[in-house]
Each structure stands twice: as C-alpha cells, then as structure tokens.
Amino acid sequence: MLRLCNPCFLIVTLLLPYERRVKIRNILEKIRFKKSELRKEVWRQLDKPKTASEIAKDLKKHRSAISRVLLDMEKVGFVKCLNEEDKSFRCYVKK
C-alpha cells in the first residue's frame, strides 16, 4: 500500500472531487474514533444525555479533554448536542 506524507496526502486529496474528499475524511475520522480508547469510553457513557462534566467525573478525566472529544464526535456525526444555544452545560446524546 502506498503511504503518503501529510502534505502529499493533502495535495492528492485536493485533486479529487469534493464528494470523494468528504468520504475519505469521514473514513479517516471513523478510524481515528475507533483507535481512541477515550472516545470509546465517552461513547459508552452516552446511554442517556450527559454533560462533559458528568462524563469527566465518571471517567476521572479532565473536563476539557472530554469536551474536546465530544466536539470531535459531534463534528463527525456520532453525537448530538441537545442544547446548542447554551454556552455551558451542554448535554450530548448518541445520534
């Protein structure tokens, strides 16, 4: 399998049609999600709506790390924020 460095990968993917780039990006995000133990632990915690603080307390991790994971997972489409208009105490649930 041909392995490209990051700049080369970016150049090659920019030459592809937009839909193909989005598909590749989504596949890479899903692979990244599956490799991360913290993401898996956060995913398991979302049986019911929870805030980043609640998850952080349960997992004994820092709230900012959990918030970052939740934002990444929301961007990819794995979780949904129930109260997006609020600046704090956002509740997340599995999509």
Backbone bond lengths (Angstrom), bond angles and torsions (degrees), N, CA, C in turn:
res aa  C-N    CA-C-N  psi(-1)  N-CA   C-N-CA  omega(-1)  CA-C   N-CA-C  phi
1 M - - - 1.455 - - 1.520 108.77 -
2 L 1.297 116.63 135.54 1.455 122.24 179.85 1.518 109.82 -76.71
3 R 1.331 116.62 126.32 1.463 121.34 178.19 1.522 108.32 -109.21
4 L 1.307 116.10 127.72 1.455 121.40 -179.59 1.521 109.51 -110.62
5 C 1.321 115.90 144.84 1.456 119.02 173.74 1.528 108.51 -69.75
6 N 1.303 117.48 163.53 1.466 121.23 -175.71 1.523 113.97 -55.26
7 P 1.348 120.08 -48.19 1.470 118.07 179.30 1.519 112.57 -61.85
8 C 1.340 116.66 -38.73 1.466 119.69 178.62 1.516 110.50 -65.86
9 F 1.328 116.01 -41.12 1.456 120.55 179.08 1.519 110.52 -61.01
10 L 1.337 116.60 -42.33 1.466 120.39 179.13 1.516 111.86 -62.45
11 I 1.318 115.95 -42.65 1.475 119.71 -179.76 1.522 110.14 -64.60
12 V 1.338 116.79 -45.19 1.464 120.50 -179.36 1.523 110.51 -63.46
13 T 1.331 117.48 -43.15 1.458 119.42 -178.28 1.529 112.08 -69.55
14 L 1.322 117.64 -29.29 1.469 119.45 177.80 1.526 111.57 -67.35
15 L 1.324 116.90 -23.49 1.462 120.95 178.76 1.524 112.24 -79.56
16 L 1.314 116.84 -13.75 1.462 121.50 179.96 1.522 110.51 -82.28
17 P 1.332 116.79 158.06 1.470 119.76 174.53 1.527 110.57 -61.95
18 Y 1.310 115.65 153.86 1.464 121.96 -175.43 1.532 112.32 -54.85
19 E 1.325 117.55 -45.87 1.465 121.07 -177.52 1.526 110.97 -60.58
20 R 1.314 116.04 -39.15 1.474 120.59 179.73 1.533 110.53 -67.99
21 R 1.341 117.18 -39.03 1.465 120.81 177.96 1.521 110.72 -62.95
22 V 1.336 116.47 -42.77 1.464 120.78 179.44 1.518 109.86 -63.11
23 K 1.318 117.38 -42.21 1.462 121.47 179.68 1.534 110.63 -62.96
24 I 1.322 117.44 -43.92 1.468 121.99 178.53 1.519 109.87 -63.26
25 R 1.330 117.38 -44.53 1.468 121.60 179.78 1.530 110.62 -60.99
26 N 1.334 117.25 -42.01 1.465 120.94 179.50 1.524 111.61 -65.19
27 I 1.321 116.65 -40.01 1.466 120.60 178.09 1.517 110.19 -63.81
28 L 1.330 117.19 -44.24 1.464 120.79 179.61 1.523 111.24 -63.94
29 E 1.331 118.06 -39.06 1.461 121.34 178.04 1.528 111.00 -64.95
30 K 1.331 117.01 -39.86 1.464 120.09 179.22 1.522 111.00 -66.60
31 I 1.326 116.88 -38.46 1.468 120.36 176.66 1.521 109.41 -64.15
32 R 1.317 116.91 -44.57 1.467 121.28 178.59 1.531 110.79 -60.23
33 F 1.327 115.84 -40.53 1.464 120.53 178.42 1.518 111.09 -61.86
34 K 1.316 116.89 -44.56 1.466 120.91 -176.73 1.524 112.45 -69.44
35 K 1.330 118.04 -25.30 1.457 121.49 -179.35 1.522 112.64 -80.05
36 S 1.300 117.97 -22.21 1.460 121.92 -173.21 1.525 111.84 -89.73
37 E 1.321 115.81 119.37 1.464 120.46 177.57 1.535 111.46 -65.96
38 L 1.340 116.71 -38.66 1.463 119.66 179.76 1.521 110.72 -62.62
39 R 1.321 117.92 -41.96 1.462 120.98 178.47 1.525 110.76 -62.58
40 K 1.323 116.37 -40.54 1.468 119.92 177.83 1.527 110.86 -63.08
41 E 1.326 116.48 -42.48 1.462 120.15 179.39 1.521 111.46 -64.28
42 V 1.326 116.84 -41.68 1.474 121.06 177.92 1.524 109.43 -63.38
43 W 1.324 117.13 -43.12 1.466 122.20 179.87 1.533 110.65 -58.06
44 R 1.327 116.08 -43.29 1.471 120.71 -179.93 1.529 111.73 -65.52
45 Q 1.314 117.68 -28.43 1.470 122.22 -178.98 1.526 112.77 -74.44
46 L 1.316 117.15 -17.53 1.467 120.33 -172.39 1.529 113.03 -90.64
47 D 1.334 117.24 42.32 1.461 120.19 174.50 1.523 110.84 -69.31
48 K 1.326 115.54 -30.69 1.461 122.22 175.90 1.532 106.55 -133.56
49 P 1.321 119.62 162.56 1.468 121.15 -179.74 1.526 111.87 -57.73
50 K 1.325 115.74 130.74 1.460 121.52 179.47 1.517 110.13 -141.81
51 T 1.321 114.79 155.89 1.468 120.63 174.17 1.523 108.97 -91.43
52 A 1.321 115.92 166.77 1.465 121.09 177.20 1.529 110.46 -61.59
53 S 1.321 116.96 -37.09 1.465 120.83 179.38 1.520 111.81 -63.67
54 E 1.314 117.27 -42.18 1.465 120.90 178.94 1.527 111.29 -64.17
55 I 1.319 115.89 -43.65 1.471 120.15 179.18 1.519 110.04 -65.29
56 A 1.329 116.95 -43.66 1.466 121.46 -179.85 1.528 110.62 -60.26
57 K 1.310 116.54 -40.62 1.469 120.54 179.55 1.534 110.66 -65.45
58 D 1.338 116.27 -42.91 1.465 120.66 179.65 1.530 112.11 -64.84
59 L 1.338 116.19 -39.61 1.470 120.46 -176.47 1.523 113.36 -91.48
60 K 1.331 116.35 -5.88 1.470 122.01 -176.91 1.529 111.03 57.48
61 K 1.323 114.98 47.64 1.466 123.39 176.64 1.524 108.58 -122.32
62 H 1.309 116.18 166.01 1.467 120.61 179.31 1.529 109.30 -74.61
63 R 1.332 115.27 140.83 1.470 120.55 -177.47 1.522 112.95 -58.93
64 S 1.332 117.50 -37.14 1.471 119.79 -177.88 1.531 111.25 -65.52
65 A 1.325 117.21 -34.87 1.463 120.24 177.82 1.528 110.43 -66.25
66 I 1.317 116.19 -41.56 1.468 120.86 179.09 1.533 110.31 -67.69
67 S 1.323 116.89 -40.93 1.471 120.46 178.04 1.520 111.05 -60.44
68 R 1.317 116.16 -42.45 1.467 120.88 179.47 1.527 110.46 -62.58
69 V 1.326 116.74 -43.46 1.465 121.11 178.39 1.524 110.38 -62.70
70 L 1.323 117.22 -44.93 1.461 120.74 -179.80 1.527 111.77 -62.62
71 L 1.320 117.07 -40.75 1.471 119.91 178.02 1.525 111.10 -64.84
72 D 1.337 117.28 -40.48 1.467 120.64 176.14 1.527 110.87 -62.38
73 M 1.322 115.73 -44.47 1.460 120.02 -179.05 1.526 111.72 -67.16
74 E 1.315 116.81 -32.70 1.467 120.43 177.14 1.529 110.09 -69.20
75 K 1.321 116.01 -41.18 1.465 120.82 -179.56 1.528 111.23 -61.22
76 V 1.330 116.17 -38.74 1.463 121.07 -179.35 1.527 111.49 -78.75
77 G 1.324 116.94 -24.66 1.455 120.44 177.30 1.512 114.98 105.90
78 F 1.317 118.67 17.60 1.453 121.99 179.02 1.522 112.08 -85.27
79 V 1.321 117.53 -32.01 1.460 121.30 -179.41 1.525 109.87 -128.05
80 K 1.325 114.62 163.63 1.461 120.90 179.47 1.521 108.64 -129.89
81 C 1.319 116.20 135.69 1.457 121.44 175.02 1.526 107.70 -84.98
82 L 1.328 116.23 127.91 1.464 120.67 -177.05 1.515 113.67 -82.12
83 N 1.336 117.19 -23.53 1.467 120.82 -178.61 1.530 109.68 -133.68
84 E 1.326 116.30 68.57 1.463 122.67 -175.79 1.526 113.39 -60.98
85 E 1.318 117.22 -27.69 1.466 119.87 -176.74 1.522 112.48 -71.41
86 D 1.314 117.78 -21.71 1.467 120.64 179.68 1.524 110.87 -77.93
87 K 1.315 115.80 143.63 1.465 120.99 178.79 1.524 111.91 -82.76
88 S 1.322 116.58 -26.56 1.470 120.79 -178.90 1.520 109.35 -136.75
89 F 1.317 115.74 167.29 1.467 123.20 -179.68 1.527 111.70 55.86
90 R 1.334 115.84 44.39 1.461 120.41 177.68 1.519 109.36 -75.59
91 C 1.310 116.29 134.39 1.464 122.53 178.55 1.527 108.98 -97.63
92 Y 1.321 115.30 135.10 1.457 121.33 -179.72 1.526 109.14 -120.05
93 V 1.331 114.35 150.64 1.456 121.64 178.29 1.527 107.78 -145.12
94 K 1.340 116.72 155.43 1.473 120.65 176.47 1.520 109.40 -63.92
95 K 1.311 116.04 145.18 1.469 120.22 176.65 1.494 110.44 -82.87
